[in-house]
Amino acid sequence: MADLTTYEKINEDIKFTEEETVELLKLSEKEILVLILSELKKISENTSKK
């Protein structure tokens, strides 16, 4: 299980500009799920390397 600092770092990384937010809102449900899964994969890979 990841420690609290891992979650704090992830939270700091999740910040969007207004333009990015507008673009994200245009995505379909499937596109959003793909983005979420790809980010989760990156996070898992980064935490398993430690």
Backbone as a ProteinNet text record, in pm:
[ID]
protein_1_A
[PRIMARY]
MADLTTYEKINEDIKFTEEETVELLKLSEKEILVLILSELKKISENTSKK
[TERTIARY]
84.8	0	88.5	50.5	127.7	107.4	209.5	196.4	129.3	100.7	26.6	99.6	231.9	306.5	285.8	267	238.5	108.7	5.9	-122.8	-115.1	-36.2	-20.1	46	146.7	215.2	119.1	41.7	-56.1	-155.2	-202.4	-298.6	-238.9	-110.8	-44.8	-34.7	-20.5	-6.8	-138.8	-250.3	-381.2	-435.9	-384.7	-431.6	-445.2	-561.3	-588.9	-613.5	-570.9	-604.7	-750.3	-803.8	-942.4	-956.6	-857.9	-860.6	-858.3	-772.7	-765.1	-896.8	-958.2	-1085.5	-1193.2	-1198.9	-1297.6	-1276.2	-1150	-1119.3	-1157.7	-1131.5	-1168	-1319	-1393.4	-1539.6	-1597.7	-1521.9	-1567.9	-1547.5	-1470.4	-1438.2	-1556.8	-1557.8	-1661.4	-1624.6	-1719.8	-1695.5	-1581.8	-1579.7	-1475.1	-1337.3	-1328.2	-1200.2	-1151.7	-1243.6	-1208	-1157.7	-1223.3	-1179.9	-1040.5	-1013.9	-880.7	-774.9	-804.6	-711.2	-685.5	-791	-777.9	-693.7	-722.5	-647.2	-500.2	-472.4	-332.1	-258.6	-325.6	-263.5	-241.4	-337.9	-321.7	-205.4	-189.3	-76.9	55.4	65.3	187.8	217.3	114.5	131	176.4	116.2	154.2	299.5	338.3	477.1	574.7	539.4	627.4	638.7	529.4	533.5	600.3	592.3	654.6	805.8	855.8	999.8	1071.1	995.6	1056.5	1093.9
-119.3	0	124.5	222.3	346.4	430.9	505.4	591.9	723.4	803.3	927.8	1024.2	1027.5	1121.1	1089.3	961.6	923.6	988.4	981.5	1040.6	1192.2	1252.8	1397.9	1439.6	1365.6	1396.7	1383.1	1276	1255.1	1370.8	1409.8	1519.5	1648.7	1674.4	1794.4	1790.3	1672.6	1657.6	1676.5	1665.5	1673.3	1815.1	1901.1	2039.5	2074.9	2129.9	2160	2308.5	2355.7	2492.9	2493.5	2611.3	2622	2557.5	2580.5	2523.2	2369.8	2314.4	2167.9	2111.5	2182.7	2137.8	2133.6	2235.8	2241	2123.7	2095.4	1984.3	1849.8	1835	1710.5	1689.6	1796.9	1785.5	1743.1	1761.2	1722.2	1573	1504.7	1364.8	1273.7	1161.2	1061.9	981.2	905.9	822.4	723.6	664	567.2	633.6	753	825.4	859.3	898.2	930.7	806.6	694.1	570.1	529.4	545.5	512.9	602.9	731.6	823.7	784.8	752.3	713.4	587.5	488.2	363.2	382.9	467	490.3	563.4	656.7	726.3	631.1	544.1	446.3	352.2	315.3	228.7	299.3	428	505.3	515	542.6	555.2	422.6	313.9	181.2	148.5	180.7	155.4	238.5	365	453.8	410.1	366.1	325.2	189.3	103.9	-28.2	-20.7	86.1	103.5	143.9	196.2	244.5	131.9
0	0	0	-76.5	-87.3	38	72.9	189.1	150	251.3	229.8	137.1	141.5	55.7	-92.5	-123.8	-262.7	-309.1	-225.2	-261.4	-267.6	-180.2	-184.9	-315.1	-359.9	-484.7	-602.9	-602.9	-710.6	-712.8	-596.3	-587.4	-641.9	-614.5	-666.7	-819.1	-875.2	-1019.7	-1093.9	-1023.1	-1088.3	-1076.9	-1161.7	-1168.7	-1316	-1351.5	-1490.1	-1510.5	-1626.5	-1664.4	-1710.4	-1728	-1775.8	-1914.1	-1999.8	-2135.4	-2129.9	-2044.5	-2031.1	-1979	-1884.9	-1829.2	-1935.9	-2017.7	-2127	-2222.2	-2256.3	-2346.3	-2283.4	-2155.7	-2086.9	-2086.1	-2071.1	-2068	-2202.6	-2309.3	-2442.7	-2471	-2385.4	-2410.4	-2381.8	-2450.1	-2424.7	-2300.9	-2251.4	-2133	-2158	-2275.7	-2309.3	-2310.4	-2368.2	-2372.2	-2230.8	-2145.6	-2006.8	-1934.6	-1953.5	-1889.9	-1936.6	-2064.7	-2117.4	-2053.7	-2040.5	-1976.4	-1830.9	-1759	-1618.4	-1605.5	-1688.1	-1681.4	-1716.4	-1814.6	-1850.7	-1737.9	-1671.6	-1558.4	-1441.6	-1415.4	-1308.1	-1335.7	-1461	-1498.1	-1470.9	-1509.8	-1485.5	-1336.1	-1257.5	-1112.3	-1052.9	-1097.4	-1047.5	-1080.8	-1202.5	-1243.2	-1161.6	-1137.2	-1059.7	-914.5	-855.6	-715.2	-697.3	-798.2	-786	-805.5	-866.6	-886.9	-758.9	-662.1	-536.8	-445.3
[MASK]
++++++++++++++++++++++++++++++++++++++++++++++++++

